Amino acid sequence: TDGHYDFERALTKISSKTKLIWLCNPNNPTGVYERSSQIAAFIKQVPATCLVLIDEAYIEYVTDEKPATSLELLNDYDNVAVLRTFSKVYGLANYRVGYIAMAPKLAEYMQTVRLPYNLNSVAQVAAEAALADQTFVADSVAKTVEGREYLEEFLTNKQIKHFHSQANFVYLNYPAALELAQKLLENGYQVRTGLQLDWLRITIGELADVKAICALIAEDLN
Ligand SMILES: *Cc1c(COP(=O)(O)O)cnc(C)c1O
């Protein structure tokens, strides 16, 4: 498959017992992005009693559509919420900061069930500073996109199956994936294994590192 959500099939599975649908866009670990019009068409058919969470942890890395977000849906639907995090493009993983955008009515429910003091003041200061530094975000995205395009082109040329990624990683199918992962590790590159048999998720770093990884894969192929 091309890794896209099968929205038609998902709709047939919704029943009166369905309380929550979690859409990750771009998806992890595939990196596949769904256009906001696709998501809108899906949500239009979801019953109002079912909450749809759209997890946009990697939304800043999307280049196929601008702007790339489903935030606009909040104007029309009270059963939609959009999740964002500071753990990825903002570089604040471990500060545990993120936010959710949703209808005021839903926010009230959330307020009653959330933990007290669940966001410390240091994390709040860090998040404000990070949010203010959009130059860093733009620079980081530009570097990531350059590396992502390099890696995808390499994989296409070598006919290595992969999903078209709109996140900061690429998910690829490689025979003897674990052996390749070990070889990469021995050269200083840790990639994600254990998601699916013979699939690896490679996170995009500096361009020089992406090129080094490609060279190691090319060597492995020979
Ligand atoms: C990283 C990530 C998040 C957010 O993680 P936190 O560090 O808990 O903010 C959410 N969804 C996906 C799919 C992620 O990869």
The ligand as an ORCA input file, in Angstrom:
! r2SCAN-3c Opt
* xyz 0 1
  C       6.528     12.536     19.693
  C       5.110     12.291     19.448
  C       4.116     12.894     20.224
  C       4.375     13.838     21.351
  O       5.215     13.339     22.313
  P       5.424     14.090     23.696
  O       6.885     14.087     23.893
  O       4.688     13.282     24.696
  O       4.865     15.475     23.559
  C       2.797     12.629     19.912
  N       2.477     11.808     18.916
  C       3.398     11.217     18.148
  C       2.958     10.330     17.049
  C       4.745     11.419     18.390
  O       5.647     10.809     17.617
*
